Amino acid sequence: MLGEPGFPTAKMHSLYSFFVLLFPGHLTAAAALALVSSLAVLALVRLRQSPYAADTLDRWYAAAIWGTVLVSPHVPLYDLSLLVLPALLVQPGPQDLATWRGGIAAVWAATILSQPLAELTRAAGGPSLQLSVPAIAAAGYCLLGTSRPPGGSSESQKAHARAPDGKAGQRT
């Protein structure tokens, strides 16, 4: 559907639409690259999450929404509003506020410029680059990394340190 003539693929902000625009006419290659990159995003989501505990649920939720937005094949512009909540959940302390503001600004600017740029390059007959998708991916990766509790002092990290087999809080 995204690769069909007349479909507004430039209005979609997902990994699949990114590759469909980048490789026009090669839907199989776009689907394969989207699958591989989606698996990589899911792995990164898991790696960026803190150990599971009550005090880390905000970061778990933020990472899950970020990954879902990137992996979903049909993400129009208005669905990107889902990213507002993760952005607020990972808002860091004063020492990392510049990183947080920079990430939000980069996603905002890329989202505004993404569709017109993709439509212009697509009208010219070549591959299109959708700026919003790499901006969302990079900003999410950076922001989720800065949202970890400082100094390893969270309850979940202490619980994992005490657990002999890494299964803190689970019944055996």
C-alpha positions in Angstrom: 0.0 0.0 0.0 2.8 2.5 0.9 4.6 1.9 -2.4 1.5 2.3 -4.7 1.4 5.3 -6.9 -0.7 8.1 -5.5 -0.4 6.9 -1.9 1.0 9.7 0.3 4.0 7.8 1.6 5.8 11.0 2.4 3.1 11.6 5.1 4.1 8.4 7.0 6.8 8.5 9.6 7.8 4.9 10.1 10.8 2.7 9.3 8.9 1.0 6.5 7.9 4.2 4.8 11.4 5.5 5.3 12.8 2.6 3.2 9.9 2.7 0.7 10.8 6.3 0.0 14.5 5.6 -0.1 14.2 2.7 -2.5 11.2 3.5 -4.8 10.1 0.5 -6.8 11.9 -2.0 -4.6 9.2 -2.9 -2.1 10.8 -6.3 -1.3 14.1 -4.7 -0.4 12.3 -1.9 1.5 10.3 -4.5 3.5 13.5 -6.6 4.3 15.4 -3.5 5.5 12.4 -2.4 7.5 12.2 -5.8 9.1 15.9 -5.8 10.0 15.8 -2.3 11.3 12.6 -3.0 13.3 14.3 -5.9 15.0 17.3 -3.7 15.7 15.0 -1.0 17.2 13.3 -3.7 19.4 16.7 -4.8 20.6 17.8 -1.2 21.3 14.5 -0.6 23.2 15.3 -3.5 25.4 18.9 -2.5 25.9 18.0 1.1 26.7 15.6 0.1 29.4 16.6 0.1 33.0 16.1 -3.1 35.1 12.4 -3.6 35.8 11.1 -2.0 39.0 8.5 0.4 40.2 10.8 3.4 40.0 11.7 2.6 36.3 8.2 2.2 34.9 8.3 5.7 33.4 11.4 4.8 31.3 10.0 1.4 30.4 6.8 3.1 29.1 8.8 5.8 27.2 11.0 3.2 25.5 8.0 1.0 24.6 6.2 4.0 23.0 9.3 5.1 21.1 9.9 1.7 19.7 6.3 1.2 18.8 6.2 4.5 16.8 9.3 3.5 14.8 8.2 -0.1 14.2 4.6 0.5 13.2 4.2 0.5 9.4 1.5 3.2 9.3 2.4 6.3 11.3 0.9 9.6 10.0 2.0 12.9 11.3 -0.8 13.1 13.9 0.3 9.8 15.4 3.6 11.3 16.3 1.8 13.1 19.1 2.3 9.8 21.0 5.9 10.8 21.4 5.0 13.8 23.6 4.4 11.5 26.6 7.7 9.6 26.4 9.5 13.0 26.0 8.0 14.2 29.2 8.6 10.9 31.0 12.3 11.0 30.2 12.8 14.7 31.0 16.1 14.7 32.8 17.4 16.7 35.7 19.0 20.1 35.2 22.4 18.7 34.2 21.0 17.1 31.0 18.3 19.6 30.2 20.2 20.9 27.1 20.3 17.4 25.6 16.6 16.9 26.2 15.8 20.3 24.6 18.1 19.5 21.7 16.4 16.2 21.1 13.0 17.6 21.2 14.0 20.5 18.8 15.6 18.1 16.4 12.5 15.9 16.2 10.3 18.9 15.8 12.4 20.5 13.0 12.8 17.2 11.2 9.1 16.4 11.3 8.2 19.8 9.9 10.8 19.6 7.0 10.4 15.9 6.4 7.2 15.7 4.3 7.9 18.7 2.0 11.5 17.5 1.4 10.4 13.9 0.7 7.7 15.1 -1.7 10.1 17.4 -3.6 12.7 14.7 -4.1 10.0 12.1 -5.0 8.5 14.5 -7.6 12.0 14.8 -9.1 11.9 11.0 -9.7 14.6 9.8 -7.4 14.7 8.3 -3.9 13.4 10.4 -1.1 14.9 11.0 2.3 12.4 11.3 5.2 14.3 13.2 7.9 11.8 12.5 10.7 12.5 8.8 11.1 16.2 9.0 11.7 15.7 12.1 13.9 13.1 10.2 16.0 15.4 7.2 16.3 18.5 9.2 17.2 16.6 11.5 19.7 14.9 8.5 21.4 18.2 6.6 21.7 20.0 9.6 23.2 17.1 10.7 25.5 16.4 7.2 26.8 20.1 6.9 27.6 20.2 10.2 29.6 17.0 9.2 31.5 18.7 6.5 33.5 18.9 7.2 37.2 22.3 8.7 38.0 25.0 6.8 39.9 23.3 3.4 39.9 21.3 4.3 43.0 17.9 3.2 41.9 16.0 0.5 43.8 15.9 -1.8 40.7 19.7 -1.6 40.2 20.3 -2.4 43.9 17.8 -5.4 43.7 19.6 -6.7 40.6 22.9 -6.4 42.3 21.6 -8.5 45.3 20.0 -11.2 43.1 22.4 -14.1 42.5 20.9 -15.0 39.1 19.7 -11.6 37.8 16.0 -12.3 38.5 15.4 -9.7 41.2 11.9 -9.7 42.5 10.9 -12.9 40.8 9.7 -15.9 42.8 11.7 -19.1 42.3 
